[in-house]
C-alpha cells in the first residue's frame, strides 16, 4: 500500500535529515579536528571504556560500525597518535585499542565545539517537548531496525557526559 500524502511528507523529511545531518557533523569535525563523525564516535566510546581501553569487536558494537570500518578508523586515529593497538594473548587472539593521552586531550578539545554544533543543528532547533518526541520516535525506529542497539540506547539514557553525542 502506498504512503498517504502526510506519510510521504514525513518520510521525505526523515530522509532529508538522514542525508544532510551526517554531512554537516562530518564537515564540522573535519574542520576542527580532521576526523569524521564515526572516528569521533570511536573516540567517545573509548573515552567511556574502563581505562580507555576496548577490544576491537566490542568497540565496533559501541561505535555502531563493522570491524572493517572500525579497523580503517583506528588506523587513521593511530596515524594521528590518538590511539594505539595492542595484541592480547590468551585462547583467542584479540586486539585492544587504547586511547593515548594525546587522544584524550584532543577529545577534550574537540568535544565542546562538536556539542555546540549538535545543539545548533538539533537540540536548539526545537523545544524540549519536540526533542523528547524526536528521541522517543528515534528509539522506536531503532528498535524496529536493531533491537539489541535499542536496548543499548535505553540502558545509556540519563548520562550527562558532555562528550556523549
N, C-alpha and C positions, 0 to 999 in steps of 0.2 A: 504494500500500500504506500502511496506517495505521501510525502510530508505536506501538512497544511501550509498555508501561506505564513502563518505565525511561526510554525515549527521550522520552516525553511529559513526565515529571517534569523531565528535564534541559533540554528545550526550554523548558518553563514557567519554569524557574529563570533561563535566559539572558534570556528576555523580561522577567522581573522586573528583572533588572539593567539592561537597556537602557531600561526605562521609569522606573526610580527613580533611578539614579545621576546621569544628566544634570541632573535637577531639583535634587538635593542640591548638586551642584557649582555650578549656576547660583545657587541661593539663597545659598550662602556667598560667592560672588564679588559678588553684588548687595549683600549686607550690607557687605562690606569695601570695595568699590570702585565699586559702582554699574554694573558691567558684567556681561555673561553669559559663559558658558564659551567661546562662539565668539569673542567680542570678545577675551577673554584669549588664545585660540589665535592670533588675528591679531597681537596684541602680541608673543607669544613668537616667532612666525615672523619678524616684523620685527626683533626683537632679535638674531636669528641671521643676518640678511642682512648682506652686506658694507655697511658704512657705515649700517646700519639703514635701508636703502632697498630697495624692491622694486617691480617693475612689477605693476600690479593683477592681470593674468592669472596671473603666477607666484605672487603672494600667494594668490590664490584656490585654486590647487592645493596650496600649502603648508598653508593653513589648512583644507583639505578642505571647501570650500564653493563655491557658484556665484558668478559675477561679480555677479549681482544681490544675493545675500545679503551678499557682501563689500562692495558699494557702500553698502548700508544700515549695515553695521557701521562702515565707515570714516567715514561721515557722523556717526555718534554719537561716535566717537573724536575726530573733528575738532572737534566742538562742545565736547568736554571739553578740547581743546588738547593732546591726546596724540599726534596725527599731523597731517600736512599732505599735501595732494595737490599735485602739480606736473606740468605737461604736459611731455612730451618731444617735441622736434621730430624730424625725420627722415622716412624713407619712410612709416612707419606711425605714425599718431598714437597715442601710448601715454601712459598716466598712471602716474606713480610715486607711491608712498606713502612718506613719510618719517616715522620716529618722531622726535618732538621730544624735547628734553632733559627736559621735564616728563613726557612719556610714559615715558621711560627711568626716571626717578626713581620714577614711580608703579608701574611694573612691578617695580622692586626692592623697593618697599614691599609690594606685593600678593603676590609670589611665595612668601615664607615661609609666610604663612597658608594659601595655596592648597595648597602642598606638604604642610603639616601635615594638611589636610583629606583630601588624596589618601591620605596614609599612614593616617589614621584609618579611612577608609571602605574602602580596598582593600589597601594594602601590609601593614599591621599586622593585618589580619583573617585572614591566612593565614601559613603558614610559607614559608620560601624555596623549597622544592620545589613547593608548591602555586602560588606566584606564578609560578615558571618555567613550570609546566604551563599556567597560565592564559594567560600571554604566548604560549606556543607554540600553544595552541589558537586564540587570537585571531588570530594571524598566518595560520593555516591558513584560517580563515573569511574574513579579508580577501583572501587570495589567490584564493579562490573567487569573491568578490564583485567585486574590483578588483585584478587582477594588478599593474598599474602602481603602485598605492598600496602593495601588499605589498612590491614591490621597493624603494620609498622607505623603508618601515619597516625593512627588512633593512639598508639602507645607513646608517641613522642609529642603529642599536643600538650601545650601548657609550658613548654620550655621558654625561658626568657633570654637565652644566649643570643647576643647581638650578631654573631656570625652566622646564625642559622637562618638561611633564606633559600 
